[in-house]
Amino acid sequence: MADRGGVGEAAAVGASPASVPGLNPTLGWRERLRAGLAGTGASLWFVAGLGLLYALRIPLRLCENLAAVTVFLNSLTPKFYVALTGTSSLISGLIFIFEWWYFHKHGTSFIEQVSVSHLQPLMGGTESSISEPGSPSRNRENETSRQNLSGRDTNVLVYIKRRLAMCARKLGRIREAVKIMRDLMKEFPPLTMLNIHENLLESLLELQAYPDVQAVLAKYDDISLPKSAAICYTAALLKTRTVSEKFSPETASRRGLSTAEINAVEAIHRAVEFNPHVPKYLLEMKSLILPPEHILKRGDSEAIAYAFFHLQHWKRIEGALNLLQCTWEGTFRMIPYPLEKGHLFYPYPSCTETADRELLPTFHHVSVYPKKELPLFIHFTAGFCSSTAMIAILTHQFPEIMGIFAKAVLGLWCPQPWASSGFEENTQDLKSEDLGLSSG
């Protein structure tokens, strides 16, 4: 720790090179010598101990005892080392458990406290890198520890209450689940990363409380907040609900779309741009599986999780899936290069396929966007090159047969008298060779 006194001491050291650091230069030489010896007491005691040990090496028969110890160690069996290792591991575990208990009870380490209280005075130091109890740095560390413990306890509390709400929802006590979620969102508003509002949307849709769903969307479907498939597709579902019952593709193509229908179609396009994998699951073009434990935003895993829990809500609204089926593919005309430029969102990330393959089971066919389809010209070129290579290989291996085959094909395309006669002559030659006869 640095304070104003330390600056004064540094200045005194620079002014008098012969002075001892940390001492008042006005003291006499006896006081300086005594203070210097006190500061180097540990080193002197260590040197004196080594000298005494060297002087008594013969009376104490240190060499013979050292040899006896070496022989003893060499005679030990592996069982001894196994027992020693197990004992040391047990003691280390007990020390760790005691340290963990002491830290949770007192907010500091027991070993650190013992070092500060007992070992520091023996070392002769007045300052240490370890903060003393009651110092400002120690108070800050304690405050930080308390804040970390408080934050962890808060997360545990929120997790437990959220799980209680989900259990209540699974048991059919949906109103109780909604109440728990609303209380959590009021008590801990910054915890939007836990996606409690998405669980609330699902529960409100189960109750068919569409005005309450719209109120939640008005708060969380904001441009500054992160989006999800649940938010985007629920917003599209609410706008689809107002027009889907009377929607007809033939009527819409004849008279055009109304304002409400345009808003619903735009909401569907927005949702499809965010996650283009969802419609195939909602329209049951792909089979659903159990959602994975973790999901990836805008990926196939998120689409599975959304469709698994929200397909029933789309089926409950008459005509909603029909409107989705008629309009969702129109999204791709607005974003011809989705990996380079988006319309309402950032470009679609190209890394979702790899991550989804790790999250989803191996038997599931991962949905890929955009679909990697080769142009017709590439298919034609590949087929033409392959067939040409095959004809060249056959001509090299069987020149006579391929020559006859070529003349026959030419004869079919442009029949001539010489072609048919030549073909019959060659056929007779082949038959004669097969029978072992000569044409002469």
Residue, then its C-alpha position, 0 to 999 in steps of 0.5 A: m500500500a502506498d501513502r503519503g509517508g511512503v513518498g517522504e521516505a523515498a525522498a529521504v532515500g534519494a537524498s542520503p544514499a547511506s541511509v537505510p530505507g524506511l528509517n528516519p535519517t535523524l536517528g543515531w548510528r546505534e539506532r540505525l544499526r539496531a534497526g538494520l539488524a532487526g530487518t535482516g534478522a531472518s537472514l542471519w538466523f538462517v546463515a547461523g543455522l547452516g553454520l551450526l549444522y556444518a559444525l556438528r555434522i561429525p558429532l551428529r553423524l549426519c552422513e551415516n544417518l543420511a545413508a540410513v535414511t536412503v536405505f530405508l526409503n529404497s526398501l519401501t514398497p509401492k503400498f507405502y506410496v499408495a497409502l501416502t498418496g491417499t492420506s495426502s489427498l484426504i488431508s487436502g480434501l479436508i483442508f479444501i472443505f474447511e476453507w470453503w466453509y470458512f470462506h462462505k461463513h466469514g467472507t475470507s480465507f482462513i489460510e490468508q488470515v493466518s498468514v497475515s496475523h502470524l507469519q507476517p510479523l515473524m518475517g519482519g515486514t510491516e507491509s505486504s501484498i496481502s491486505e490486512p483486515g480493516s484496510p480499504s482494499r480488504n473492505r473492497e474485496n469483502e464488498t465484491s465477495r458479498q456482491n458476487l454471493s448476492g448475484r449468485d443467490t439471485n440467479v439461483l432464486v430466479y432459476i428456482k421460481r422459473r422452474l416452479a412456474m414451468c412445472a405449474r404450467k405442465l400440471g395445467r395450473i397455467r394462471e398460477a404459472v403466469k402469476i409467478m412469471r409476472d412477479l419475476m419480471k417485475e422483481f428482476p427486470p434486467l434479467t431478460m437474458l433468461n427469456i422469462h417473457e417467452n415462457l410467459l408468451e407461451s402460457l398466455l397463448e395457452l389461455q388464449a389471452y391475446p390482448d395480454v400477449q400483445a401487451v408483452l410483445a409491445k414491451y419486448d418486441d423492440i428494435s433495441l432488444p434481442k429477437s427470437a423465433a418466439i417473439c417474431y412468430t408470435a407477432a405474426l400469429l397475432k396479426t394473422r389472427t385478424v385476417s386468416e379466417k376470411f383469407s382466400p388466395e383467389t380472392a386476394s389475387r382478384r381484388g388485392l390485399s387489404t391493409a390488415e392482410i398486408n400487415a399480416v404478410e409483412a409480419i410473416h416475412r419478418a419472422v421467416e427472415f429471422n428464422p427460415h426453418v420454422p415454416k416447414y415444421l409448422l406446416e408439417m413438411k418436416s417431422l418434429i423431434l424433441p427439442p434439444e437442451h440448448i438451442l441456437k438463435r436463428g438455427d434449426s434447433e430454435a425452429i424445432a423448439y418453437a414449433f414443438f411448443h407453439l404448433q398447437h397455437w397456430k392450429r387453434i386459429e382457423g386459417a393461420l397455417n393456410l395464410l402462412q403456406c401461401t406467403w412464407e416463400g415470398t420472403f426469399r424474393m426480398i433477400p436473394y443473397p441472405l448471407e450477404k445482406g438482410h432486409l430487416f435483420y442482419p445477414y443470416p449467419s453461415c455458421t448455424e449448420t455446424a452448430d446445429r449438427e452438434l446440438l441435434p441428434t445424428f438421425h435428424h436431417v438438419s435444415v440448411y439455409p440457404k439451400k445449396e443448389l447447383p445451377l443447371f449448367i453445372h449439372f449439364t457440364a458434369g453429365f456431358c464430361s462423364s459420358t464423353a469419358m465413358i465413351a472414350i474408355l469403351t472405344h479404347q477397350f472395344p474399338e470394333i464393337m464401338g465402331i459398329f455401334a456408332k454406325a448403327v446410331l448414324g444409320l438410325w439418325c440418317p438412314q443410307p443404303w451404304a450404312s445398312s449394307g455395311f451394318e449387315e456385313n459387319t454383323q455377318d463377320l461378327k457371327s462368323e468369328d463367333l462360330g469359328l469360321s472365316s469369311g473367305 
